[in-house]
């Protein structure tokens, strides 16, 4: 997938995005003097581009674009700055991310004391909230990823609080919240969930996976206005990172869906979004069984139809999300080999959330109904089971071209990597996670055998096997800044630590691999590669302008690049003041 980008002088006479529209049609917008990376099949590079009616009229050199300049044409001299197709984030949570910007967000805080200080300050500033809710704390800040209720009790002894971890699979509460929800030593662990307990069986204040669901009846429900505000904040944050299209990774039939339906009516909504519908009864745990698959498929099909009827074109719901397993840090990721030294016993391998029978039936019927299936799979057993379900669906239905993908892929065995290409399943990778941080050193590697550790985040192995790799941030689990992710993918080390340790360099990707994952392959995964994802004549003018070039700066400086402007259909939707 590596290509040689040609110099502007070498292609100055070429119309390399197909035939240009007849000269003489005035453009609405003309860019000149840039380094325009088209990401077309030949990997051409240009200096100028013309846009009219939301589509690209011309891509080539500065001399050729003059024919498209009319009296009303806006002209921008790029002064050598690079231009790329707008990026696609293939796995994010936009309303949830926006909520962390507007509410009690704990992301990026690097010590327990700072976390507690932030919580205390927020609580003091919001005395009108009887039950507090926040998110974003890092598991790695606390021993065994198990913060205690006592820490919260010290600052909030009487006011219930629930804090979802950055990964969304773990929760932290105080004694008042446990009391409100009636969670005691007598409370049984729910299916696919765990209440962490002390030596006497009392809840410690940490809830894993579906155990967080025990709190739902007692948590405040935001109204539609608040959720719309969170969605808009999330989209604006994404645009500031050059992301003009996203896949929202999990939307339930609730207020978030109502917000998206409302936003979908807008023809000028400033981002393209494909929503991955979550079955009404399924979140981290799954109530989808072999007996109710038909009902579940009918539910998501009805919801999809609402978007088809009301959407103005930029938001759709053609995807369904399935959580196949949990996460490695709390040992709920489904592994082929047992975890080493895990507190749940020597034979503990994690769990599949659905029975394999139910998963096969669900994926098969979703595929037959024309849905793209978007699966969360962390452990190598979960990945294998997910691929088995797709393979079975194709045997039943034939290859329907629904472009299924599996996200996260923390541990994947080499024999399964090859199956992705054979089945046409894309690898949806969060490359920002591909370095040796505390999540790896403290919460993952110590519990995995050495031969399993070798296959942690095998990004290059996917590329070498001919698998389509797409990029997702999983924001707000981690930042959606794509340049941090590119740098980690290339160097396999912390993007913000000088002289950081390189980790499993054999699995590093190239800048070119990442640009494709962010652009044309991201467009492919949403079924839009014929209309966006590259800068070619006739395609939609979704593009971004950067202050640095990831191809030419030193690899360790890629994370310093910022987005200056973002455009959708030739209309500016973001501008950074400098």
N, C-alpha and C positions, 0 to 999 in steps of 0.2 A: 504493500500500500504506500510505499515511499515514492515520491515523485520529485523531479528536478524542476524548480521554478525558474522560468526563463527571464532574462533581463528585459527591461522595457525596450532597450534599443534593438534587441534581437527580434522582438515581435511588433515593432512599431507599425508595420504595415498589415498586421493580421487582425481580422475580426474574429476573435477566437471564442466567442460565445454564440456562434451561429451568425446568420446574416443580420447586420444591423437594420433597424428600421430605416426606410428611405430618408436620406439626408434632406433637410428642409423642414421636417417636423420639429417645431421648437420644443425644447425640454422645459420642464418645470424647474429642474435642478441640474446643475453641472458641477462636477468635482474635477479639479485639475491638480497637477503637481504632487500626486500622491504615490504611495506604494500599495497598489490595490491587488490583494491576493484573491484571485477569482475562485479558487478551489474547484475549478472545472476539471474534467477528466484528464486533461493534458497538463494541469498545474500551471497555467499561464499567469503572468503578472502584468499589470498595466499601470498607467499613470492617471488615466482619466475615465470618467463614467458620466453618462447622461441618463436622467430619469424623467418620465412623463406618465401621468395617470397611475402612479403607484408602481410602475414596472420599469425595468431597465431597457433603455433604447440603444445604448452603445456602451461598449467597454473597449478601450484601446489607448492610443496616445493623445497627448494634448492637442496636436495639430488636427487630428481627425474629429475631435469633439467639437471643434469650432462651428461645424455645420449645424449643430443642434442648439446654438445659442440664439435666442430671440430677445425681443425687448423686455419681456416679463420674466425671463429666466433668472433664477437665483444662481449666483456663481460663488463657489467656495474654493479658495486656494488651500490645499492641504499642507503646503509647506513641507512636503516629504513625509508626512505622517502616514502610518499604515492604515489600511481599510480592510476589513474582513466581513464575510457574511455574518449576520446576527447569529449569536450562539444559541444553542438549545440545551437546556438543563433537563435531562431525561428522567430525573427523580428528585422532586422537591415537594415541600408542603407549604403552599403560599399563605393561606389564611393563618395557619399555625405559626409560620415564621413571622408574619406581620404582627401577630399577637405578642410575640416576644419583644418586638420593637416598641409597642405601645403600652405593654403591661410590665409585669415582673419578670424580666428576662435575666437569666444568670449565665448566659453563654460567655465564654472567653475569660471567666474569672479564674484565677490561678491558685487560690488558697481557700481553705474552709473558712478562715476568719473573714476574708473579703466577701464570701458568699453570705455569711450570716449578717455582716454589716449592711449589705445590699438589701437583704430581706427586712431587716429592722427599719431601715430608712423608708422602704416602700410601705411597710405597715403603718409607720408613723404618719406618712403623707396621705394615707387612704383609710382614715378611721371609720368611714361609712361602709366598708366592706366587711360584713360579719364573718365570711369565710374567704380566706385568701387562696389564690391559685397562681402559680408561677411555673417556670420551666427553664431548662437549659443547664442545670448543674452537671459537672463532669464526674462520672463514676470514679475515675482514677484519683480524685482528690481524697477519697476515703478508703481506709483499710477494707479489703475484700469487697469494695464497692457497696458498702453497707453503712451508710450514715445513720446515726442513732437518733431516736426521738428526743433524747435529752438535750441535744444541741439546739433544737428548735424550742423545746420547752423553756430553755433559759431566757429566750428573748420573746416568746409568745406562749406564756403558760396557759392562757384561757381562750385564745382565739384560734379556731381550727385553720390549718394550712395544709395544702397539698402541692407538692413540687414534683413535676415530671422531670426525669433526667434528660440530658441532651439526646440520648438515643431513643426516647419515647417508650422504652421497654421496662423501665424501672421508676418507682415513685418513692417519695420521702414524705413522711407526715409526722406531726407532733402528737402528743397524747390526747389533746383536745379533739383532733380529727379522728383518731382511733375510737374515742368515746362516742363521738357524734355518729360514726358509722357502725358502732356496735361490734367492733373487731376486738376480740379478746383471745386468751389462750385456748378457749373452747371453739373458736371459729375454724372451720375446716378450710384447707387450701382448695380454691376452686380448680376446675379442670384447666390444665395448662397455665397454672399460676402458682405463686408461692408467697406465703407470708413469712418473712424472716423472723426467727424466734431466738430468744436467749436460752441458756441452759435449763431454765425452768419452764420453757414453752411459751413465754410471754412475747408478744410482738415487739420487735426492736424499733420499728418505725420505717422499715424498708419493705416495699411491696414489689413483687416481680410479675411482669406480664399481666395476665388476666386478673390477678389479685387487685390491681388498680381499679378494676370494674366494680369492686365492692363499694367504692366511694361515689360512684356516679350519681345515685339518687340524692346525694347531700351537697353536690357542688353547684355553684351558681351557673345559670345558663345564659350566655350572652344573647342579646337581642340582635335582630337582623342588621340594624344600623351599625352596631359594634363590629359584627363579623364583616360587613362590607368594608368598613374602615380598615380592618386587619388585612383583608384581601388586597385592597388598594395599596396599603403600606408594603405588603409583601411584593407586589408587582413592581412598585417603584424601586425597591431594594434590588430586585433582580435586574431591572433595566440599568441601574448604576454599575452593574458588572457586565453589561453587554449582552444580557440574556433576553432575547426578543421572543423566545418561545420556551414553554415549559411543559413537562408532564407532571401534573399534580398527582402524587403517588398514592393517595388514599382519601377518598371523600365518602363519608357516610350519608345516609338519607336524613340529614338534619339541617341545622341552620347554615352550615357551610355550603351545602348544596343549594339552598335557597339563594345565598349570596351569589353563587356562580350562575344560577339561572337568571338572576337579575342582571348581572354583568354581561352575560351572553347576549342580551338584547342590544347591546351597544355595538354599533359598527366601528366606533372609534376606540374600543377597548384597547389599551396600549400594549398588549402582549397576546400572543397566540398560546392557548392552553388546551392540552388534552387532559381530561380528567380520568383518573382510574377509580371507578366506582367500587366501593366496598359494600359487600352484601349487608343487608340490614342487621343480620345477627352475627356478623363476623368482624372482629377487630384483631387483637393479637391472638386471642383464642378463637376457635371456630365452632359455630353451631351448625355449619353445613355438614350434612350427613348424606349417605346414599339415598335415604328416604325423602329428603326435602330438596334435592338438587333442582328438580323441575320448578318448584316454587321459588327457589332462589334465583334461578336464571330468568324466570318471569319477572321477578322484582327488578333486577338490574336492566332488563330489556325495556320495561315500562319507563324507568328513569331515563334511559338513553333516548327514548322517543321524545320526552319532554324537551331535551336539548335540541333534537333535530327539528322540532316544531318552532322553537322560539329563538334559536341562536342566529345572530346576524353573520356568523361565519368565522369568528376568531376563537370560539370556545366550543369544544365538542366533548362527548362522553363515550368514546368508542372503545374504552379499555376497562378491564375489571382487575382489581388487585386481589391477590391471595397471599396471605402470610403462611408460608410453608413451615417455618420454624421460628425460633426466637433469636437470641444473640449469644455470642461466645462468652462475653464477660460475666454473665450470670449462669452460664452452663445450660442454657435452654436451646442453643443452636444444636441441631441434630447432626451427630457425627457418626462415622462408620466405626471408629474405635473409641473406647471409653476415655473420658477425661482422666487425667492423672491427678490424684489427690483431691478430687472434688468432694465437697462436703456431703453430697448426696449418695456417696458410696462408690466402691471400686468399679462397679459395672455401669455407672451412669453415662449415657451417651447423648443426653438431650432427647427431645421429642419432636415428632411431626405433629403439627397442630390438627390436621385432618387425617382420618384414616386414608390409607393409600387407595382403597376402593372408592371413597368419596371424592378424593382428589382427581382420580382418573375420570370419574363420571362428570365432575364439575368442569374440568378443563375441556373434556370432549364436547359437552353441550354448549359451553361458551364459545368454543371454536366453531361449532356448527351454526351458532347464532350470529357469527361474524364479528365477535369481540376479539380484540387483542388482549391476551392474558399477560399480566404484569405480576411476576412472582417475586416475593422476598424469600431468598434462600441464603443462609450464612454458612452452615455446616456442609461438609461434603456429602453426607447422607441426604440432606435436604435438597442439594443440587441434583443428585442422582435421581431422587424420587420425582422432582419437578420435570426433569428431562424425560423420565419414563412416562409421565402423564402426557407430555406433548407428543411423544412418539406414538402412544396409544391413540391419541386424538387423530393423528395423521393417518393411522391405519384405518380408523373408522370413517373419517370424513374426506380423506385425500388431502393434498396440500392446498389450502384455501388462501394462502398469502396474508394471513392475519398478523404476521410480524411479532410473534411473541418474544418476550425478553425476560431475563432473570436478573434481579438486582442484588448487589452487594458482593456475593461470590467470595467470601473470605477464605474458604478452603475448598479447593476443587481438585479432584484427582485427575491425572493426565489422561486417562482413558475417557473421562467424561468431557474434558476440554474438546476433544475431537468430535464428540457427538453434537456440540453446539452448531458447528459448521454443517454437519450432515443433516440436521433437522431445521436449519435456517433460524435458529434461536440466537438473538443478539445478547452479548454480555454487557450489562448495564453496570459500569464500574464507578465507584466513588474514589478516584485516584488520590484525593487528599489524604486518605487513610493509609496509603501505601508507604509508610515509614515507621520506624521503630519508636513510637511514643509510649507513654505509660500504659495505654490500653493494650499494647502488644507486650511490653516487657513485664508488666505486673499482673495483667488480667487475662492474658491469652497464652503466650508461650509456655509459662510454667505448667500449664495444664494439658499440653499437647505433646505427643511423642515427637522426636526429632524428625522422623520421616514425614510426619504430618505437617510440621512447621515449614518444610521446604515448599509446600504448596499453598502458603498463605499469599493471597492476592497475586495470582500468577498472570499478570497483565500481558507480558510479552509472549507468553505461551499461547494465549488466545490469539494474538495477532499472527504469530507464526503458523497457527493451525488454520488460518483463513477465516476466523470468526469476526463478525462485525462487532466492534467495540464502540459503545456509546458512553457518554459521560453524564453522570448525575451528581449533584452536590449533596443530596439528602438534607438540604437546609430546612429547618434550623438545627438539625443534628450537628452540622458543621457549616462553615461559611460557604456561600455560593460564589465566592471570588474564584473565577476559573484560572487565574494566573498562578495562584497558590497551587492549585491542582496540577497545572501543567508542570510547574517546577518540581513538585514531588514525583510526578510520573517519570520525569526525565532523570532526576538525580537519586530518587528513593531515599530522601532524607528530609529532615525538618526544614521547611522553607524559611523559617525565621530564627534559626540557630546557626551562628557562624561555625563553620567546621564541624557540622553535625555528622553523626555516623551514617554511612551509607549502608542500606539494608537490602540484601538480595538483589544486587545490581543486575543480575541476569534477567530479571523481570522488568527492567526499565523500558519505557516507551520512548519514542522520538517525539520531537515537537510536531512533526508532520502527522504522526499517528493521532496526537491529541487534537490538532486542528480539525482533522477529519471527524473525530468523535464529537467535537463541539459544533460542527457545521453540517456537512452534507449527510453524514451518517446519523446525526441527530434528527435531520429532516426526514430521513428514510424511516426512522422508527415511528414517526407520526404520520407516515404515508404522504409526505409533502415534498419529496425530493425533486419532483418535476416542476414545482412552483417556487421553491426557496432552497436555501442551504448552500447555494453557490451564486456567484455574481455573473450571470449569463444573460444575454439578450432575451427578453420575453419573460424572465422570472420576476417575481415580486422584489421590490427594492427594499429588502430588510438587510441593513448593514450597520456596522459600527466603526468608529474612528478611535484609534488608540494613541497614547502618548509615547509608546515604545513598541518595538518590533520583536516578538518572541523568537523569530528566526535569526536575529542579528545580535541581540544583547547576550551577555554571558549567561549561561544557564541559571546561575545562582541569583541573577537579577530579574528573572522573569516575573517573580512574585511582586516586583515593584511597579509593574506596568498597570496603568489605569485606563479606564474608558473615558474618552472625552465627550463623545456624542453617540446616540443610538437613534436609528431611524426604522420605522415600519412603513412600508409602501411609500417611501420617500418623504414621510412626515417625521419631523424630529420629535422623539418621545422622551429623550433625556439629554441634558447638557450639563457638563461639569464646569463650574466657574473656576477659572485659573488666572 
